[in-house]
Amino acid sequence: MARRDEQRGDRRNRAPEEERDSEIVEKLVHINRVAATVKGGRRFSFAALMVVGDQKGRVGFGHGKAREVPEAIRKATEEAKKSMVRVPLRESRTLHHDGNGRWGAGKVMVRAAPPGTGVIAGGPMRAVLETLGVQDVVGKSVGSSNPYNMVRATFEALKAQSSPRQVAAKRGKKVSDVIGRRADGASAQAAAADAEG
């Protein structure tokens, strides 16, 4: 009887997780065939780099290796879901401020953009920004084109993002005092709306 209750409890706990997973967008960034030289010759396996996000400000990346491509993708997706981070977005469409990220030889720049700009970024950066849910952003890679380093550098740039609310809390001020007047013409009313959202 107790065992049946445990199983029933497991099923109840599993439902919200499945619902959460259905909202998550998965993107395959890169797949690489790697070879291990063994006594009988070469043994091939595959390495996959995946980016996942809910397109509402949460994004993560993962790396998986296996003998078959689908298994490598599954492992990478699981790791990506575990490593998701939250990035504050402005008006749910762009970043709050410009940022730079660096990982190894991979260097990236991301800039906030006005409405209607779209996602101007290429390759692995684009996958990260689209799964994050950013609609207007300009990104540029100025270093290595290695997808692993580019993705990690993009995450470094995104982790450095802070919202006016976070800055105001650190300084012990009101959000309107921190923003005042933005360079792109956003007024104190927009700052108040930002503080509520």
Protein Blocks (a to p, Z undefined) as FASTA:
>chain_A
ZZmmmmmmmmmmmmmmmmmmmmpccddfbdcddddddfklpaddddddddddehnopacd
dddddfbfklmmmmmmmmmmmmpccdddehhlacfbdcdddehjbccddddddehkbpad
ehjlmmmmmmnopabdcdddfbdfbfklmmmmmmmmmmmpccfklmmmmnopafklmnop
afkopafklmmmmmmZZ
